[in-house]
């Protein structure tokens, strides 16, 4: 009982401290200490019997193993995003989408611009920073309430693109190492779910905005609103080509190299961006440096959460919780989806939730004969649901740092589109796989 209190209390404390702004590199070990003390786990390896769990050993094992497995992917992904940003290629692609759709479809233009960049492998944070100035301009011209800008950015980035088949985002690649699948696992079901999320989510977003406008809400300008730089940008097609290079290379090598194909694909994207757009760079090497720092921060934050999970999964209460979720009657996919989604929600990280849950769940479900492609797709989609609770790093950054909104004003729409819509997508995916589609 005390172990369960420690586990639930530690997760609640992690959420609380994160929402209060504490750095995850501090909050992670601190909350792991809380879990260990209440579960009676020794704090240091020297105090533990051989092979026995201990706070420092388990925390650092989880922390270092995640970095060892994903450092190059995070590094190259962040650098790719930064060189796309610095060269103006990301802005060029976004503006091209906006021009083609027109101001009357301002919301759709923002969503599609984010979707194109995200599915092409550009970092979620870079996408938000890149598209935000144009979103402000479009919402201002259309006189739409600006508090919905975070929802439009998040919807286009972390729902129907991030966890879909073929996406170069790591949330679609982590299951490969545990399930022996490909990034295109369950693509038939993934396509249906992505279309559902895109159509239903966009309809819901438009409905919320229309209701707000009918209630008298308008765009309110601010003195610090960004002004799109009037600078020469590369041709949008030379901005799109690197995105296609990432997708094509990852597809070509995924059978032979599995997760490592993403390294070659992202490196190919960086090189292609430089070769096609080198005259537009402010400073290529500064972009590489900034991308490197960004990668280390993102990787460290995620590893801090995975380290916490390394301690949490060593306590007796964790196995009780996993047994409860995996013994739910019906499709085993339900238990897998619940486990990954709940862990991702409590840690505020889709990738962290997968990295904690899959080492335990994958062998269990594979022994039961669960189709690995179905499990891959369900796990991927479910990780992108509850991870978007208010304490999620992307949510906090987009709502507060980028858009300058408060959670009170903006999170309602963000939560509806990035939590409820993906949850509905998970339900549809499980239902379709249970009917045998894509198997």
C-alpha positions in Angstrom: 0.0 0.0 0.0 2.8 2.4 0.9 4.5 1.6 -2.4 1.4 2.5 -4.3 1.1 5.8 -2.4 4.8 6.4 -3.3 4.3 5.6 -7.0 1.1 7.7 -7.4 2.4 10.5 -5.2 5.7 10.6 -7.1 4.0 10.9 -10.4 1.6 13.6 -9.0 4.6 15.5 -7.6 6.3 15.3 -11.0 3.3 16.9 -12.6 3.0 19.5 -9.9 6.7 20.5 -10.0 6.7 20.6 -13.8 3.7 22.9 -13.9 5.3 25.1 -11.3 8.2 25.5 -13.7 10.9 23.3 -12.0 13.5 22.0 -14.4 12.9 18.3 -15.2 16.6 17.5 -14.7 15.9 18.4 -11.0 12.3 17.3 -10.7 13.0 13.9 -12.1 15.6 12.7 -9.6 13.7 14.4 -6.7 10.4 12.6 -7.5 12.3 9.4 -8.0 13.7 9.8 -4.5 10.2 10.2 -3.2 9.1 7.0 -4.8 12.2 5.1 -3.6 11.9 6.2 0.0 8.2 5.3 0.3 8.8 1.9 -1.4 11.8 1.1 0.8 14.3 0.9 -2.1 18.0 1.5 -1.1 19.3 4.8 -2.2 22.8 3.8 -3.3 24.2 0.6 -5.0 26.5 0.1 -2.0 23.5 -0.3 0.3 21.7 -2.8 -2.0 22.3 -6.5 -2.3 23.7 -7.8 -5.6 21.1 -7.4 -8.3 18.7 -5.5 -6.0 17.1 -2.3 -7.2 18.4 1.0 -5.9 17.7 4.6 -6.5 20.9 5.8 -8.1 21.6 2.7 -10.1 18.1 2.4 -11.5 17.7 6.1 -12.2 21.0 6.4 -14.1 20.4 3.1 -16.0 17.2 4.5 -17.4 18.7 8.0 -18.0 21.8 6.8 -19.8 20.1 4.0 -21.8 17.7 6.5 -23.3 20.5 8.9 -24.2 22.6 6.0 -25.7 19.7 4.9 -27.8 18.4 8.2 -29.1 21.2 10.8 -28.9 22.0 10.9 -32.6 18.3 11.0 -33.6 17.6 13.9 -31.3 20.8 15.7 -32.4 20.2 15.4 -36.1 16.5 16.1 -35.8 17.2 19.3 -33.9 19.9 20.4 -36.3 17.7 19.6 -39.3 14.9 21.8 -37.8 17.3 24.6 -37.1 18.9 24.7 -40.6 15.4 24.6 -42.1 14.6 27.6 -39.9 17.9 29.5 -40.4 17.8 29.1 -44.2 14.2 30.4 -44.4 13.1 27.1 -45.9 10.6 26.4 -43.1 9.2 29.9 -43.5 9.1 29.5 -47.3 7.1 26.3 -47.1 4.7 27.8 -44.5 4.1 30.9 -46.6 3.5 28.9 -49.7 0.8 26.8 -48.0 -0.8 30.0 -46.7 -0.8 31.7 -50.1 -2.3 28.7 -51.8 -5.2 28.4 -49.3 -5.8 32.1 -48.8 -6.8 34.3 -45.9 -10.4 33.0 -45.8 -9.0 29.6 -44.7 -6.7 31.1 -42.2 -7.1 28.4 -39.6 -6.7 25.6 -42.2 -3.6 27.3 -43.5 -1.9 27.3 -40.1 -2.8 23.7 -39.5 -1.6 22.4 -42.8 1.7 24.4 -42.6 2.4 22.8 -39.3 1.4 19.4 -40.6 3.7 19.5 -43.7 6.7 20.6 -41.6 6.1 18.0 -38.8 5.5 15.1 -41.2 8.7 16.1 -43.0 10.7 15.6 -39.8 11.1 19.2 -38.5 11.1 19.5 -34.7 7.7 20.3 -33.1 9.2 23.3 -31.3 10.8 24.7 -34.5 7.5 24.3 -36.3 5.7 26.3 -33.6 8.3 29.1 -33.7 8.3 29.2 -37.5 4.6 29.2 -38.1 3.5 31.5 -35.2 4.3 34.8 -36.9 2.2 33.9 -39.9 -0.6 32.6 -37.6 -0.7 36.0 -35.8 -0.9 37.8 -39.2 -3.7 35.5 -40.5 -5.7 35.6 -37.3 -5.4 39.4 -37.3 -6.6 39.7 -40.9 -9.5 37.3 -40.3 -10.2 39.0 -36.9 -10.2 35.6 -35.0 -9.5 35.3 -31.3 -5.8 34.8 -30.8 -6.2 32.5 -27.9 -6.9 29.7 -30.4 -3.5 30.1 -32.1 -1.9 27.6 -29.7 -4.6 25.0 -30.5 -4.1 25.5 -34.3 -0.3 25.1 -33.9 -0.6 22.0 -31.7 -3.3 20.4 -33.7 -1.3 20.5 -36.9 1.9 19.3 -35.1 1.1 16.6 -32.5 -2.0 14.8 -33.6 -2.6 13.3 -37.1 1.1 13.7 -38.2 3.3 13.0 -35.2 2.2 9.4 -34.5 1.1 8.4 -38.0 2.7 5.7 -40.2 5.8 7.0 -42.0 6.3 10.0 -39.7 10.0 10.6 -39.0 9.1 11.9 -35.5 10.6 9.6 -32.8 7.1 8.9 -31.3 6.7 6.7 -34.4 10.1 5.2 -34.3 10.6 4.1 -30.7 8.4 1.0 -30.9 10.5 -0.4 -33.8 13.4 -1.4 -31.5 11.0 -3.3 -29.2 8.6 -4.8 -31.7 10.8 -5.4 -34.8 8.4 -3.4 -37.0 8.8 -0.6 -39.5 7.7 3.1 -39.3 4.9 2.1 -41.7 3.5 -0.5 -39.3 -0.3 -0.7 -39.6 -0.4 2.0 -42.3 -3.9 1.2 -43.4 -5.4 1.7 -40.0 -3.1 4.7 -39.4 -4.4 6.4 -42.6 -8.0 6.0 -41.5 -7.3 7.3 -38.0 -5.2 10.2 -39.3 -8.0 11.3 -41.7 -10.5 11.0 -38.9 -8.4 13.1 -36.5 -7.6 15.7 -39.2 -11.3 16.1 -40.3 -12.9 15.8 -36.9 -10.3 17.9 -35.1 -10.5 20.7 -37.7 -14.3 20.7 -37.6 -14.1 21.0 -33.8 -11.5 23.7 -33.9 -13.6 25.8 -36.4 -16.7 25.2 -34.2 -14.9 26.5 -31.1 -13.6 29.6 -32.9 -17.0 30.3 -34.5 -18.7 30.1 -31.2 -16.2 32.5 -29.7 -16.6 34.9 -32.5 -20.4 34.8 -32.2 -19.9 35.6 -28.5 -18.2 38.8 -29.5 -14.5 37.7 -29.2 -12.1 39.4 -31.7 -8.4 39.6 -32.3 -6.6 41.8 -29.9 -3.3 43.1 -31.1 -0.2 43.4 -28.8 2.7 45.7 -29.0 5.1 42.8 -29.0 3.4 40.9 -31.8 5.9 39.4 -34.3 6.3 41.0 -37.7 7.2 38.6 -40.5 10.7 39.5 -41.7 10.8 41.0 -45.1 13.7 39.0 -46.4 14.5 37.0 -49.4 13.3 33.4 -49.0 14.3 30.3 -50.9 11.8 28.8 -53.4 9.2 26.8 -51.5 10.1 23.7 -53.6 13.7 23.8 -52.4 12.2 23.9 -48.9 10.0 20.9 -49.6 12.7 18.8 -51.2 14.7 18.2 -47.9 11.4 17.0 -46.3 10.9 14.5 -49.0 14.5 13.4 -48.8 14.0 12.6 -45.1 10.9 10.6 -45.9 12.4 8.7 -48.9 15.6 7.8 -47.2 13.9 6.6 -44.0 11.6 4.5 -46.1 14.4 3.0 -48.2 16.6 2.0 -45.3 14.1 1.1 -42.6 14.1 -2.7 -43.4 17.9 -3.0 -43.2 18.8 -0.4 -40.5 15.6 -0.1 -38.4 15.9 2.9 -36.1 19.3 3.8 -37.5 17.7 4.7 -40.8 16.4 7.8 -39.2 20.1 8.9 -38.6 20.8 8.7 -42.3 17.5 10.3 -43.3 17.9 13.3 -41.0 21.6 13.8 -42.0 20.4 13.6 -45.7 17.9 16.3 -44.9 20.5 18.6 -43.3 22.9 18.2 -46.3 20.1 18.7 -48.8 18.9 21.9 -47.0 22.5 23.2 -47.1 23.2 22.4 -50.7 19.9 23.8 -52.0 19.6 26.9 -49.8 23.1 27.8 -48.7 23.0 31.3 -50.0 20.0 32.1 -47.7 21.6 31.1 -44.4 22.2 33.7 -41.8 24.9 31.4 -40.3 24.8 27.6 -41.0 27.2 26.8 -38.2 25.4 28.9 -35.7 22.2 27.0 -36.7 24.1 23.7 -36.1 25.2 25.0 -32.7 21.8 26.1 -31.7 20.3 22.8 -32.8 22.9 20.9 -30.8 22.0 22.8 -27.6 18.3 22.4 -28.2 18.9 18.6 -28.8 20.7 18.3 -25.5 18.0 20.1 -23.6 15.2 18.0 -25.1 17.1 14.8 -24.7 18.1 15.6 -21.1 14.5 16.5 -20.2 13.2 13.3 -21.7 16.0 11.1 -20.2 15.2 12.7 -16.8 11.7 11.4 -17.1 12.8 8.0 -18.3 15.2 7.8 -15.4 12.3 8.5 -13.0 10.5 5.6 -14.8 13.5 3.4 -14.2 13.0 3.8 -10.5 9.2 3.7 -10.7 9.1 0.4 -12.6 11.4 -1.2 -9.9 8.8 -0.7 -7.1 6.2 -3.4 -6.3 3.3 -1.1 -7.0 4.4 -0.6 -10.6 4.0 -4.3 -11.4 0.6 -4.3 -9.8 -0.5 -1.4 -11.9 0.9 -3.0 -15.1 -0.8 -6.4 -14.3 -4.1 -4.5 -13.7 -3.9 -2.7 -17.1 -2.7 -5.8 -19.1 -5.4 -8.0 -17.6 -8.3 -5.9 -18.8 -10.9 -8.1 -20.5 -11.1 -7.8 -24.3 -8.4 -6.9 -26.8 -4.9 -6.9 -25.4 -4.4 -3.7 -27.4 -6.6 -1.9 -24.8 -4.2 -2.7 -22.0 -1.2 -1.6 -24.1 -2.9 1.6 -25.1 -3.9 2.4 -21.5 -0.5 1.6 -20.0 1.4 3.7 -22.5 -1.1 6.6 -22.5 -1.3 6.8 -18.7 2.5 6.7 -18.3 3.0 9.3 -21.0 0.3 11.4 -19.3 1.9 11.3 -15.9 5.4 12.0 -17.2 4.2 14.6 -19.8 6.2 12.9 -22.5 5.0 10.7 -25.4 8.5 9.4 -26.1 9.2 9.0 -22.3 6.0 7.0 -21.9 6.9 4.7 -24.7 10.5 4.2 -23.4 9.3 3.3 -19.9 6.4 1.1 -20.9 7.6 -0.8 -24.0 10.5 -2.8 -22.4 7.9 -4.3 -20.0 4.8 -4.5 -22.3 6.4 -5.6 -25.6 7.7 -9.0 -24.4 4.4 -9.7 -22.5 2.2 -9.0 -25.5 4.5 -10.7 -28.0 4.3 -13.9 -25.9 0.5 -13.6 -26.1 0.8 -13.5 -29.9 -0.5 -9.9 -30.3 0.2 -8.6 -33.8 3.3 -6.5 -33.5 2.2 -4.0 -36.3 -1.1 -3.4 -34.6 0.6 -3.0 -31.2 3.1 -0.5 -32.7 0.4 1.7 -34.2 -1.8 1.6 -31.1 1.1 2.4 -28.8 2.3 5.2 -31.0 -1.1 6.9 -31.3 -1.9 6.4 -27.6 1.4 8.0 -26.5 0.3 11.2 -28.2 -3.0 11.6 -26.2 -2.6 12.1 -22.4 1.0 13.3 -22.9 -0.5 16.7 -23.9 -1.8 17.4 -20.4 -1.1 20.9 -19.1 2.4 20.0 -17.8 3.7 18.8 -21.1 6.8 20.6 -22.2 5.6 21.4 -25.8 2.2 22.6 -24.4 3.9 24.9 -21.8 6.3 26.3 -24.4 3.7 26.8 -27.1 1.0 28.3 -24.9 3.2 30.5 -22.7 6.6 31.1 -24.3 5.7 31.3 -28.0 2.1 32.5 -28.0 2.1 34.5 -24.8 -1.2 33.1 -23.6 -2.3 31.6 -20.3 -3.4 28.1 -19.7 -6.8 29.4 -18.5 -7.5 31.1 -21.9 -5.8 28.7 -24.3 -5.5 25.2 -22.9 -9.2 24.3 -23.2 -9.0 24.2 -27.0 -5.4 22.7 -26.9 -6.6 19.9 -24.6 -9.7 19.1 -26.7 -7.7 18.7 -29.9 -4.5 17.1 -28.5 -5.9 14.9 -25.8 -9.6 14.0 -26.7 -9.1 13.7 -30.5 -6.1 11.3 -30.2 -8.0 9.3 -27.6 -10.9 8.9 -30.0 -8.3 7.9 -32.7 -6.9 5.2 -30.4 -10.4 3.8 -29.9 -10.9 3.7 -33.6 -7.5 2.1 -34.2 -8.2 -0.7 -31.7 -11.6 -1.3 -33.2 -10.3 -1.6 -36.7 -7.4 -3.9 -35.7 -9.9 -6.0 -33.8 -11.9 -6.4 -36.9 -8.8 -7.6 -38.7 -8.1 -4.5 -40.9 -4.4 -4.2 -41.7 -3.5 -7.5 -40.2 
